[in-house]
Amino acid sequence: MDRITLTGVTAVGYHGVFDFERRDGQPFVVDAVLHTDFTKAAETDDLQYTAHYGHVAELITKHIEGEPLNLIEGLAVRIAEGILENYNVSAVDVTVHKPKAPIEVPFGDVTVSVRRERS
């Protein structure tokens, strides 16, 4: 299976369980791997036969900036399902990073990852 990989799609969202997270917002970073077949796109050199990664990045941004959720697990699932609904891919892996999570000890990043496939 062929892949398109987007890394570091960043926007400010208002997700979290604490009032200040919902009020102040924080950056969220998303990586997505779209699994698809490039055969037709490569043969025709035509964008209609692949996933337009610029549009995928816009969809990811809309979800980050959209309706606040308590958990980034829900955000990851919404993004994955949105990609499957809107693009001709057989599966998608989504990782949501919350680098400014309210954790009281030094840390580098917090991530959750999901994989969704067409049934």
N, C-alpha and C positions, 0 to 999 in steps of 0.2 A: 504494500500500500504506500502511496506517495503521501507527502506531508507538506503543509504550509505551517510555519511556526512564526508566531508573533510574540515578541517579548517586550516587557516594560511599558505596556499601555497604561498610562497614569492619569488619574483624575481625582478630584476631591469628592468624597462621599460622606454621608452622615450616618453610617452604619455603626452599631455598637449597642451595648446594653446600658451604658452610663449616660446620664443626661448631658454631660459636657461633650460627649462624642456626637450626640445628635444635634447639639446646639452649635458647636464650633467646627465640626467636620475634621477630616484628616485625609492624607493621601492614601489611595489604594492603587496597587500595581497589579496588572493582570498579564499572565502569559497564557497563550492558547496554541494548541497543536491541532490542526484540522487534518483529518485523514481522508484522503480522496484518491481518485484515479486521474492522473494527468494525461492519459493516453490521447483522448480526443483534443484536449487543449494544446498539447504539443504538436499533434498532427495538423491542426487548423490554425494555430497561433491566434486563437480567438478567446477573449476574456469570458465569453458566455459559458464556456465549458470548464471553468474553474471557479473557485471562490475568490471574490474581489476582496483582498485583504484590507484595503482602505475602508471599505464598507464594514467589514468585520470589526475593525478598530473603532469605528463610530458606534456600532452596536454595543460593544463592550463599554465604551465611555458613557453611553446613555444609561446602561444598567448601574454603573458605579455612581453616577450623579442622580439616579432615579430614586424611587421610593425607598426610604431607609428600612433596613432590616436589623434585627438584633445580632444575627450571626452571619459571619462571612461564608459559612457553609451554604446558607441560602442564596447568597449572592453568586457563588460559584455555580450552583445548580441553575439559577436563572440565566446566567450567561451561557452555559453549555446548552441548555434547552433552546434558547434564542438562536444560537448559531445553527443547531440542527434544524430548527423550523424554517430558517431563512436561506440556508445555503446548501448546495449539493455536496454534502460531505457524509461519509459513512459513520464516522465517529469523531469525537472531539475530547481533548484533555484540556481542562482549565485549572490554572493555579491562581489563587488570589493571595496577594501579599498584603499584610497590614504592618508596615514597618514602624508605625508610631503607636502600636497597641499599648494600652495602659498597663504595663507590666512594671513592677517595682524593682526589678533587678536588671542589670545590664543584659541586653540581648541584641542580636543582629536583625532578626526578622521573624515573623510568624506567617505561616502559609497554610492554606487548605487546598487540596486538589481533588477534582472529580473527573470521572470519565463517563461520557454518555455515548451510546451507540444507537443507530437506527434499528428499529425492531423489524 
